[in-house]
Amino acid sequence: MNLINFAHGSVYTIGAYLGWACITFLYTPLPVTMVIVMLVCGMLGMLIERVGLRPLRGKARIAPLLATIGISFVLDQLVQLVCRPEPRALPSSPSATATRTEVGWLINGRKIFVTGAPALRFLVTIVQLSATEDAPDGEVASAIVRADAPGLRIEPTWGGSLSLRTAGNDDVVYEDVFVPDDWMVERRSIPSRTATPLKPPAGKGAPGPGPWALTIAAVYLCIGEAAVAAACSYANARVPSALAQPIAGQPHIQHWIGQMQVAVDGARAQLYETARLWRDHPPLRDRLGPNIAAAKYLCTNAATSASETGLRVAGGFSLTGALTLERHFRDARAGLFQPPQDDLGSVDKFLIRDEDF
């Protein structure tokens, strides 16, 4: 037919998955697997030609070309439905290790993003312990360390950050820092990598954002509100000589400020509603994780969009320290990376709605 067949790649994909399934589940030898794959792929190609392409002979040349593209989409989706991925969290090891001594432990390693590090008197650091007979893959524990312990030093790595400049999220370096044995708490064995993965708990104790995330959402919502107030104040005070009146009367300025206010108001409504559900319906608290994630998402993104639009309202003046808009713009960005981050994959499915009452 002198036709470019865009479905070839999808046929090869099916052959690859078929070969993997034969070797993994049927334990077929490689030569036998190759024969099975070639036969199945050949039969699939014949089926595509008979059902999808032969009826289009004599038609416009674009028709069979588009047909192969459509067939490719169908085959790809079938592969994804049958062989869908099963996401699993990769086990991560603590960045600090603890070595046993006669009377305690010596800690070595580095801990990053230690909030308030210069002002702390004690630090709690997760460390990895060496393997034992009871824990062949090792253990993890929480080490309580005095901030003035010999061998501990703070490296100031946070001063030039975009946001949270006063948070002191510096790095803490441990070099043979001694910790008494009774200050090594919450010891637990590391699960074997070959063990059957545990299913995440459901109901009470299930992973997900807790009510503390609402306070984070409220903080960044206030940053968005401050950006709106700062933009309005500037728009009412700024009187260019060419206009002889405040720029607040200009349609595009009113549109920008309206966008800012609508975003903030919508986020506030979700935040208040979620807080009301938590307060008034205790039996539902174990299911409010998606609602909390949605509230945090809306508040932080409303703050980022409002603070960015505020820069447009003030123009070049917004880049100076004379206005608070540049600070609001910087501060709002930190909210995007506060947990829970912008992961809304399960929110729509599990949001609690009015019919749940």
LINCORNOR-V259265 format. One record per residue. N is the residue number from 0. RES is the residue in one small letter. NEAR is the number of other C-alpha atoms within 10 Angstrom. Layout:
# LINCORNOR-V259265
N_RES_NEAR + N_RES_NEAR
This chain:
# LINCORNOR-V259265
0_m_9 + 1_n_5 + 2_l_11 + 3_i_11 + 4_n_16 + 5_f_17 + 6_a_22 + 7_h_15 + 8_g_13 + 9_s_19 + 10_v_20 + 11_y_14 + 12_t_16 + 13_i_19 + 14_g_21 + 15_a_14 + 16_y_14 + 17_l_18 + 18_g_21 + 19_w_16 + 20_a_14 + 21_c_18 + 22_i_14 + 23_t_10 + 24_f_8 + 25_l_11 + 26_y_11 + 27_t_16 + 28_p_10 + 29_l_12 + 30_p_9 + 31_v_12 + 32_t_19 + 33_m_17 + 34_v_12 + 35_i_17 + 36_v_21 + 37_m_14 + 38_l_13 + 39_v_16 + 40_c_20 + 41_g_14 + 42_m_12 + 43_l_15 + 44_g_14 + 45_m_13 + 46_l_12 + 47_i_17 + 48_e_14 + 49_r_11 + 50_v_10 + 51_g_15 + 52_l_19 + 53_r_12 + 54_p_11 + 55_l_16 + 56_r_11 + 57_g_10 + 58_k_9 + 59_a_9 + 60_r_13 + 61_i_10 + 62_a_13 + 63_p_22 + 64_l_17 + 65_l_13 + 66_a_18 + 67_t_21 + 68_i_16 + 69_g_15 + 70_i_19 + 71_s_19 + 72_f_14 + 73_v_13 + 74_l_17 + 75_d_17 + 76_q_14 + 77_l_13 + 78_v_14 + 79_q_10 + 80_l_10 + 81_v_9 + 82_c_10 + 83_r_10 + 84_p_8 + 85_e_5 + 86_p_6 + 87_r_7 + 88_a_6 + 89_l_7 + 90_p_9 + 91_s_6 + 92_s_12 + 93_p_16 + 94_s_14 + 95_a_20 + 96_t_22 + 97_a_24 + 98_t_15 + 99_r_14 + 100_t_12 + 101_e_7 + 102_v_11 + 103_g_16 + 104_w_22 + 105_l_18 + 106_i_26 + 107_n_20 + 108_g_17 + 109_r_18 + 110_k_18 + 111_i_16 + 112_f_14 + 113_v_19 + 114_t_16 + 115_g_12 + 116_a_21 + 117_p_18 + 118_a_9 + 119_l_12 + 120_r_11 + 121_f_13 + 122_l_15 + 123_v_16 + 124_t_21 + 125_i_22 + 126_v_24 + 127_q_24 + 128_l_24 + 129_s_15 + 130_a_13 + 131_t_11 + 132_e_7 + 133_d_9 + 134_a_15 + 135_p_13 + 136_d_16 + 137_g_17 + 138_e_18 + 139_v_23 + 140_a_21 + 141_s_17 + 142_a_25 + 143_i_17 + 144_v_21 + 145_r_16 + 146_a_19 + 147_d_11 + 148_a_15 + 149_p_12 + 150_g_15 + 151_l_21 + 152_r_17 + 153_i_17 + 154_e_14 + 155_p_14 + 156_t_14 + 157_w_20 + 158_g_14 + 159_g_9 + 160_s_13 + 161_l_14 + 162_s_18 + 163_l_18 + 164_r_13 + 165_t_11 + 166_a_16 + 167_g_19 + 168_n_21 + 169_d_20 + 170_d_20 + 171_v_22 + 172_v_19 + 173_y_22 + 174_e_15 + 175_d_18 + 176_v_19 + 177_f_23 + 178_v_21 + 179_p_15 + 180_d_14 + 181_d_11 + 182_w_15 + 183_m_21 + 184_v_14 + 185_e_10 + 186_r_15 + 187_r_14 + 188_s_17 + 189_i_17 + 190_p_16 + 191_s_12 + 192_r_10 + 193_t_6 + 194_a_7 + 195_t_8 + 196_p_11 + 197_l_7 + 198_k_6 + 199_p_9 + 200_p_9 + 201_a_10 + 202_g_11 + 203_k_9 + 204_g_9 + 205_a_12 + 206_p_12 + 207_g_15 + 208_p_18 + 209_g_15 + 210_p_16 + 211_w_9 + 212_a_18 + 213_l_20 + 214_t_13 + 215_i_18 + 216_a_26 + 217_a_19 + 218_v_17 + 219_y_26 + 220_l_30 + 221_c_18 + 222_i_26 + 223_g_33 + 224_e_22 + 225_a_18 + 226_a_31 + 227_v_26 + 228_a_17 + 229_a_19 + 230_a_29 + 231_c_20 + 232_s_12 + 233_y_21 + 234_a_21 + 235_n_13 + 236_a_13 + 237_r_15 + 238_v_14 + 239_p_10 + 240_s_8 + 241_a_6 + 242_l_10 + 243_a_9 + 244_q_14 + 245_p_15 + 246_i_21 + 247_a_20 + 248_g_12 + 249_q_12 + 250_p_10 + 251_h_12 + 252_i_20 + 253_q_16 + 254_h_12 + 255_w_17 + 256_i_23 + 257_g_14 + 258_q_16 + 259_m_26 + 260_q_19 + 261_v_13 + 262_a_21 + 263_v_25 + 264_d_16 + 265_g_14 + 266_a_25 + 267_r_21 + 268_a_14 + 269_q_19 + 270_l_25 + 271_y_14 + 272_e_14 + 273_t_22 + 274_a_18 + 275_r_11 + 276_l_16 + 277_w_19 + 278_r_11 + 279_d_10 + 280_h_10 + 281_p_10 + 282_p_10 + 283_l_16 + 284_r_16 + 285_d_16 + 286_r_18 + 287_l_24 + 288_g_25 + 289_p_23 + 290_n_25 + 291_i_28 + 292_a_29 + 293_a_23 + 294_a_28 + 295_k_32 + 296_y_25 + 297_l_24 + 298_c_33 + 299_t_31 + 300_n_24 + 301_a_28 + 302_a_34 + 303_t_28 + 304_s_19 + 305_a_32 + 306_s_31 + 307_e_22 + 308_t_22 + 309_g_30 + 310_l_21 + 311_r_16 + 312_v_25 + 313_a_20 + 314_g_10 + 315_g_9 + 316_f_15 + 317_s_21 + 318_l_15 + 319_t_11 + 320_g_10 + 321_a_9 + 322_l_16 + 323_t_18 + 324_l_31 + 325_e_19 + 326_r_18 + 327_h_27 + 328_f_26 + 329_r_18 + 330_d_20 + 331_a_29 + 332_r_21 + 333_a_15 + 334_g_27 + 335_l_18 + 336_f_10 + 337_q_15 + 338_p_15 + 339_p_20 + 340_q_14 + 341_d_17 + 342_d_12 + 343_l_13 + 344_g_9 + 345_s_11 + 346_v_16 + 347_d_11 + 348_k_9 + 349_f_13 + 350_l_17 + 351_i_18 + 352_r_8 + 353_d_6 + 354_e_5 + 355_d_7 + 356_f_7
